[in-house]
Amino acid sequence: MAKRDYYDILGISRDADEKDIKRAYRKLAMKYHPDRNPEDKDAENKFKEASEAYEVLADQSKRAAYDQFGHAGVDGQAGGGFGGGGGSFSDIFGDVFGDIFGGGGGRNTRGSDLRYTLDLDLEEAVKGKTVEITIPGHRECETCDGSGAAKGSRPETCGTCQGMGQVRMQQGFFAVQQACPTCRGSGQIIKDPCKSCQGQGRVREEKTLSVKVPPGVDTGDRIRLTGEGEMGVDGGPPGDLYVQMAVREHSIFTREGRHLYCEVPISIIDAALGGELEVPTLDGRVKLKIPAETQTGKLFRLRNKGVNPVRGGPAGDLLCRVIVETPVNLTKRQKELLAEFQETLDDGGGTNHAPKKTSWFEGVKNFFDEMKF
């Protein structure tokens, strides 16, 4: 069977540069690597095919021979994925997969994850919204194309660790492996660093992101934005950004899971005779009927006026706790009327107008009667 064109395998143009070749290969290798696709022969074959293409196109002399003579110019030189190629495939493996499998010293290091705390009003958390956030970060240095080396130069392989990023020290029967002290684990030495990024290969830059907050989030919930964390080192993949929700306290409502609670003050007249009040919900005002002889602390449930949970399930309820207010700043006449009203209660002909008060005092009396001094 005729071999496929190496450029087609990697999905790149024939004038692609070294950076484009490495980026294309890394994408395919992360997708088809056998460790990520166990017992998948098709993925394994695609990985070998991509590795062979990369081994040829990443080497300037092999690429020149391939461009001139096609596969005939490099037959016997390509490693074919896992088996051949001498030490060159080892270099490829360390250079491209160090961030995934821990090899290759400190090269291709995955970027750090970031966390951003997003403050929300209760209404925003319950109904959801799209917000824009600005976060600090890094981008690849355009002056050196991320290499860290000044224009016209390139990083050199560390002579101490031979590009491995680690050195092995023998102490008697024990062997200790540690980061190379010369290159600090990078495997490379930059003798002429880029002045724009001071050899880091990246520069600091703020970026603005659009975050879609789904309805029903609560304090502590997180949204993961893949690849929006710190950029990787030496071509490594970026980290992730975790946007953590923090819902501000509300002046009226308190949230407990999918339910909302609020306190509704009512007058002693409404509590005694009953009435109808307007109470707020997150969807607007609704009427709440107060039955006669309502006691303070009574809960009224408004179905489906709570929160739709972000992870699914039925909507919660709004629970209104009525608080009977004692009138204040009474006039002399009002006080006289209340005194007269109290007399009518005391002369009620045995009718109990305060059942809780009566039962409480009976309980106190029984408590003292049973005490032994």
SERO-692470 format. One record per residue (C-alpha): residue in one letter; x, y, z; residue number from 1. Coordinates in steps of 0.25 Angstrom, whole numbers. Layout:
REM residues N
resn | X | Y | Z | resi
A | X | Y | Z | NUM;
...
REM end
This chain:
REM residues 373
resn | X | Y | Z | resi
M | 0 | 0 | 0 | 1;
A | 5 | 14 | -4 | 2;
K | 9 | 23 | 8 | 3;
R | 1 | 35 | 10 | 4;
D | 7 | 49 | 8 | 5;
Y | 14 | 53 | 21 | 6;
Y | 8 | 67 | 20 | 7;
D | -6 | 62 | 18 | 8;
I | -4 | 53 | 31 | 9;
L | -1 | 65 | 39 | 10;
G | -11 | 74 | 32 | 11;
I | -1 | 85 | 29 | 12;
S | 3 | 92 | 17 | 13;
R | 17 | 89 | 10 | 14;
D | 22 | 103 | 15 | 15;
A | 19 | 100 | 29 | 16;
D | 30 | 105 | 39 | 17;
E | 35 | 96 | 51 | 18;
K | 25 | 102 | 60 | 19;
D | 13 | 98 | 52 | 20;
I | 19 | 84 | 50 | 21;
K | 21 | 82 | 65 | 22;
R | 7 | 88 | 68 | 23;
A | 0 | 79 | 58 | 24;
Y | 7 | 67 | 63 | 25;
R | 4 | 69 | 77 | 26;
K | -10 | 71 | 74 | 27;
L | -11 | 57 | 67 | 28;
A | -2 | 50 | 77 | 29;
M | -10 | 55 | 89 | 30;
K | -22 | 49 | 82 | 31;
Y | -17 | 36 | 77 | 32;
H | -6 | 32 | 87 | 33;
P | -8 | 17 | 91 | 34;
D | -8 | 21 | 106 | 35;
R | -21 | 29 | 103 | 36;
N | -27 | 19 | 94 | 37;
P | -24 | 5 | 100 | 38;
E | -27 | -7 | 90 | 39;
D | -31 | 2 | 79 | 40;
K | -22 | -2 | 67 | 41;
D | -27 | 9 | 58 | 42;
A | -23 | 20 | 68 | 43;
E | -9 | 13 | 70 | 44;
N | -7 | 12 | 54 | 45;
K | -11 | 27 | 53 | 46;
F | -1 | 30 | 64 | 47;
K | 10 | 23 | 58 | 48;
E | 7 | 29 | 44 | 49;
A | 7 | 43 | 51 | 50;
S | 20 | 40 | 58 | 51;
E | 27 | 36 | 45 | 52;
A | 22 | 48 | 38 | 53;
Y | 27 | 57 | 49 | 54;
E | 41 | 50 | 50 | 55;
V | 43 | 53 | 36 | 56;
L | 38 | 67 | 35 | 57;
A | 44 | 72 | 48 | 58;
D | 58 | 69 | 43 | 59;
Q | 62 | 79 | 33 | 60;
S | 71 | 69 | 25 | 61;
K | 61 | 58 | 24 | 62;
R | 50 | 69 | 21 | 63;
A | 59 | 74 | 9 | 64;
A | 61 | 60 | 4 | 65;
Y | 46 | 57 | 5 | 66;
D | 42 | 70 | -2 | 67;
Q | 51 | 66 | -14 | 68;
F | 49 | 51 | -15 | 69;
G | 37 | 48 | -7 | 70;
H | 37 | 35 | 1 | 71;
A | 48 | 29 | -7 | 72;
G | 57 | 40 | -1 | 73;
V | 55 | 36 | 13 | 74;
D | 52 | 21 | 13 | 75;
G | 59 | 14 | 24 | 76;
Q | 62 | 27 | 31 | 77;
A | 48 | 29 | 37 | 78;
G | 46 | 22 | 50 | 79;
G | 32 | 17 | 47 | 80;
G | 25 | 21 | 60 | 81;
F | 31 | 13 | 71 | 82;
G | 42 | 4 | 66 | 83;
G | 53 | 11 | 58 | 84;
G | 60 | 24 | 56 | 85;
G | 71 | 22 | 67 | 86;
G | 71 | 33 | 77 | 87;
S | 63 | 43 | 69 | 88;
F | 49 | 37 | 73 | 89;
S | 54 | 38 | 87 | 90;
D | 56 | 53 | 85 | 91;
I | 43 | 55 | 79 | 92;
F | 36 | 47 | 90 | 93;
G | 43 | 56 | 100 | 94;
D | 40 | 69 | 93 | 95;
V | 26 | 67 | 90 | 96;
F | 20 | 58 | 101 | 97;
G | 28 | 63 | 113 | 98;
D | 15 | 71 | 118 | 99;
I | 7 | 58 | 117 | 100;
F | 15 | 47 | 122 | 101;
G | 25 | 54 | 130 | 102;
G | 38 | 51 | 121 | 103;
G | 47 | 61 | 115 | 104;
G | 51 | 68 | 127 | 105;
G | 44 | 82 | 128 | 106;
R | 40 | 84 | 114 | 107;
N | 26 | 85 | 109 | 108;
T | 21 | 88 | 123 | 109;
R | 6 | 90 | 124 | 110;
G | 2 | 103 | 128 | 111;
S | -4 | 106 | 142 | 112;
D | -19 | 106 | 145 | 113;
L | -25 | 119 | 149 | 114;
R | -36 | 123 | 158 | 115;
Y | -45 | 135 | 157 | 116;
T | -56 | 138 | 167 | 117;
L | -69 | 144 | 161 | 118;
D | -78 | 152 | 170 | 119;
L | -92 | 151 | 166 | 120;
D | -106 | 157 | 171 | 121;
L | -116 | 146 | 175 | 122;
E | -124 | 150 | 163 | 123;
E | -113 | 147 | 154 | 124;
A | -109 | 134 | 160 | 125;
V | -124 | 129 | 160 | 126;
K | -127 | 134 | 145 | 127;
G | -113 | 133 | 139 | 128;
K | -106 | 143 | 131 | 129;
T | -94 | 145 | 122 | 130;
V | -83 | 153 | 128 | 131;
E | -69 | 158 | 123 | 132;
I | -57 | 156 | 132 | 133;
T | -43 | 161 | 130 | 134;
I | -32 | 152 | 135 | 135;
P | -16 | 154 | 135 | 136;
G | -9 | 144 | 127 | 137;
H | 2 | 142 | 117 | 138;
R | 3 | 140 | 102 | 139;
E | 14 | 135 | 93 | 140;
C | 25 | 145 | 90 | 141;
E | 24 | 149 | 76 | 142;
T | 38 | 154 | 75 | 143;
C | 44 | 140 | 77 | 144;
D | 32 | 132 | 73 | 145;
G | 32 | 126 | 87 | 146;
S | 46 | 120 | 87 | 147;
G | 52 | 130 | 97 | 148;
A | 64 | 132 | 88 | 149;
A | 68 | 145 | 81 | 150;
K | 65 | 147 | 67 | 151;
G | 74 | 139 | 58 | 152;
S | 78 | 130 | 69 | 153;
R | 72 | 117 | 76 | 154;
P | 72 | 110 | 89 | 155;
E | 84 | 100 | 90 | 156;
T | 84 | 86 | 96 | 157;
C | 89 | 86 | 110 | 158;
G | 103 | 80 | 110 | 159;
T | 101 | 75 | 124 | 160;
C | 89 | 67 | 123 | 161;
Q | 89 | 65 | 108 | 162;
G | 75 | 71 | 107 | 163;
M | 69 | 61 | 116 | 164;
G | 66 | 72 | 127 | 165;
Q | 71 | 62 | 138 | 166;
V | 84 | 57 | 143 | 167;
R | 87 | 44 | 150 | 168;
M | 96 | 44 | 162 | 169;
Q | 102 | 31 | 167 | 170;
Q | 104 | 30 | 182 | 171;
G | 109 | 16 | 186 | 172;
F | 98 | 6 | 183 | 173;
F | 88 | 18 | 181 | 174;
A | 85 | 26 | 169 | 175;
V | 78 | 39 | 170 | 176;
Q | 72 | 46 | 158 | 177;
Q | 70 | 61 | 159 | 178;
A | 67 | 73 | 151 | 179;
C | 79 | 78 | 143 | 180;
P | 86 | 89 | 151 | 181;
T | 91 | 96 | 138 | 182;
C | 78 | 97 | 130 | 183;
R | 69 | 96 | 142 | 184;
G | 61 | 84 | 136 | 185;
S | 58 | 90 | 123 | 186;
G | 68 | 82 | 115 | 187;
Q | 72 | 95 | 107 | 188;
I | 81 | 107 | 109 | 189;
I | 78 | 120 | 103 | 190;
K | 91 | 128 | 102 | 191;
D | 85 | 140 | 95 | 192;
P | 71 | 142 | 101 | 193;
C | 60 | 150 | 94 | 194;
K | 60 | 164 | 100 | 195;
S | 45 | 165 | 99 | 196;
C | 42 | 153 | 108 | 197;
Q | 55 | 152 | 115 | 198;
G | 56 | 138 | 110 | 199;
Q | 43 | 133 | 115 | 200;
G | 37 | 131 | 102 | 201;
R | 24 | 138 | 107 | 202;
V | 20 | 152 | 111 | 203;
R | 9 | 157 | 121 | 204;
E | -4 | 161 | 115 | 205;
E | -18 | 163 | 120 | 206;
K | -30 | 156 | 113 | 207;
T | -45 | 158 | 113 | 208;
L | -54 | 145 | 113 | 209;
S | -69 | 143 | 112 | 210;
V | -74 | 134 | 123 | 211;
K | -88 | 128 | 122 | 212;
V | -93 | 126 | 136 | 213;
P | -105 | 116 | 135 | 214;
P | -117 | 118 | 143 | 215;
G | -117 | 113 | 158 | 216;
V | -103 | 114 | 161 | 217;
D | -99 | 116 | 176 | 218;
T | -87 | 120 | 184 | 219;
G | -76 | 110 | 182 | 220;
D | -80 | 105 | 169 | 221;
R | -70 | 106 | 158 | 222;
I | -69 | 107 | 143 | 223;
R | -57 | 101 | 136 | 224;
L | -52 | 108 | 124 | 225;
T | -42 | 98 | 117 | 226;
G | -29 | 104 | 112 | 227;
E | -32 | 118 | 118 | 228;
G | -22 | 117 | 129 | 229;
E | -7 | 120 | 128 | 230;
M | 0 | 117 | 115 | 231;
G | 9 | 105 | 115 | 232;
V | 24 | 106 | 115 | 233;
D | 32 | 103 | 102 | 234;
G | 20 | 99 | 94 | 235;
G | 13 | 92 | 106 | 236;
P | -3 | 92 | 106 | 237;
P | -9 | 103 | 114 | 238;
G | -16 | 101 | 128 | 239;
D | -30 | 103 | 131 | 240;
L | -38 | 115 | 137 | 241;
Y | -48 | 112 | 148 | 242;
V | -58 | 122 | 150 | 243;
Q | -64 | 121 | 164 | 244;
M | -77 | 127 | 168 | 245;
A | -79 | 136 | 180 | 246;
V | -94 | 140 | 182 | 247;
R | -96 | 153 | 190 | 248;
E | -105 | 154 | 202 | 249;
H | -119 | 159 | 198 | 250;
S | -127 | 169 | 205 | 251;
I | -140 | 161 | 205 | 252;
F | -137 | 147 | 201 | 253;
T | -129 | 136 | 208 | 254;
R | -125 | 124 | 199 | 255;
E | -124 | 109 | 204 | 256;
G | -122 | 100 | 193 | 257;
R | -134 | 101 | 183 | 258;
H | -143 | 108 | 193 | 259;
L | -144 | 123 | 196 | 260;
Y | -148 | 129 | 210 | 261;
C | -153 | 143 | 213 | 262;
E | -159 | 150 | 225 | 263;
V | -172 | 157 | 223 | 264;
P | -176 | 167 | 234 | 265;
I | -191 | 168 | 237 | 266;
S | -199 | 177 | 247 | 267;
I | -207 | 171 | 258 | 268;
I | -220 | 175 | 251 | 269;
D | -216 | 167 | 239 | 270;
A | -212 | 155 | 248 | 271;
A | -225 | 155 | 256 | 272;
L | -235 | 158 | 245 | 273;
G | -227 | 153 | 233 | 274;
G | -225 | 160 | 220 | 275;
E | -217 | 160 | 207 | 276;
L | -203 | 165 | 205 | 277;
E | -194 | 167 | 193 | 278;
V | -181 | 159 | 195 | 279;
P | -168 | 160 | 186 | 280;
T | -163 | 148 | 178 | 281;
L | -152 | 148 | 168 | 282;
D | -162 | 148 | 157 | 283;
G | -170 | 160 | 162 | 284;
R | -181 | 162 | 172 | 285;
V | -191 | 152 | 176 | 286;
K | -203 | 152 | 186 | 287;
L | -202 | 145 | 199 | 288;
K | -215 | 142 | 207 | 289;
I | -214 | 143 | 222 | 290;
P | -224 | 135 | 229 | 291;
A | -230 | 141 | 242 | 292;
E | -223 | 138 | 255 | 293;
T | -210 | 136 | 249 | 294;
Q | -198 | 134 | 259 | 295;
T | -185 | 140 | 257 | 296;
G | -174 | 131 | 251 | 297;
K | -185 | 123 | 242 | 298;
L | -179 | 119 | 229 | 299;
F | -186 | 121 | 216 | 300;
R | -181 | 113 | 204 | 301;
L | -182 | 119 | 190 | 302;
R | -179 | 107 | 180 | 303;
N | -169 | 108 | 169 | 304;
K | -165 | 122 | 173 | 305;
G | -151 | 117 | 177 | 306;
V | -139 | 113 | 169 | 307;
N | -137 | 104 | 157 | 308;
P | -125 | 95 | 162 | 309;
V | -113 | 96 | 152 | 310;
R | -112 | 81 | 152 | 311;
G | -127 | 79 | 149 | 312;
G | -139 | 75 | 157 | 313;
P | -152 | 82 | 161 | 314;
A | -152 | 97 | 164 | 315;
G | -151 | 100 | 179 | 316;
D | -162 | 108 | 187 | 317;
L | -162 | 122 | 193 | 318;
L | -165 | 121 | 208 | 319;
C | -171 | 133 | 214 | 320;
R | -170 | 134 | 230 | 321;
V | -180 | 145 | 235 | 322;
I | -175 | 153 | 247 | 323;
V | -186 | 160 | 255 | 324;
E | -181 | 174 | 258 | 325;
T | -184 | 181 | 271 | 326;
P | -189 | 195 | 268 | 327;
V | -180 | 206 | 273 | 328;
N | -180 | 222 | 275 | 329;
L | -195 | 221 | 280 | 330;
T | -203 | 233 | 283 | 331;
K | -210 | 234 | 296 | 332;
R | -224 | 231 | 290 | 333;
Q | -218 | 219 | 283 | 334;
K | -212 | 214 | 297 | 335;
E | -226 | 216 | 303 | 336;
L | -233 | 208 | 292 | 337;
L | -223 | 196 | 294 | 338;
A | -226 | 197 | 309 | 339;
E | -241 | 196 | 306 | 340;
F | -238 | 185 | 296 | 341;
Q | -230 | 177 | 307 | 342;
E | -242 | 179 | 317 | 343;
T | -251 | 172 | 307 | 344;
L | -242 | 161 | 305 | 345;
D | -240 | 159 | 320 | 346;
D | -256 | 159 | 322 | 347;
G | -257 | 149 | 310 | 348;
G | -266 | 140 | 318 | 349;
G | -256 | 128 | 319 | 350;
T | -252 | 129 | 304 | 351;
N | -237 | 127 | 302 | 352;
H | -232 | 138 | 293 | 353;
A | -217 | 134 | 295 | 354;
P | -216 | 119 | 294 | 355;
K | -201 | 119 | 294 | 356;
K | -199 | 129 | 305 | 357;
T | -209 | 120 | 314 | 358;
S | -202 | 107 | 311 | 359;
W | -188 | 113 | 313 | 360;
F | -192 | 118 | 327 | 361;
E | -198 | 105 | 331 | 362;
G | -185 | 98 | 327 | 363;
V | -177 | 108 | 336 | 364;
K | -187 | 105 | 347 | 365;
N | -185 | 90 | 346 | 366;
F | -170 | 92 | 345 | 367;
F | -169 | 99 | 358 | 368;
D | -179 | 89 | 365 | 369;
E | -171 | 77 | 361 | 370;
M | -158 | 84 | 366 | 371;
K | -152 | 79 | 379 | 372;
F | -145 | 89 | 388 | 373;
REM end
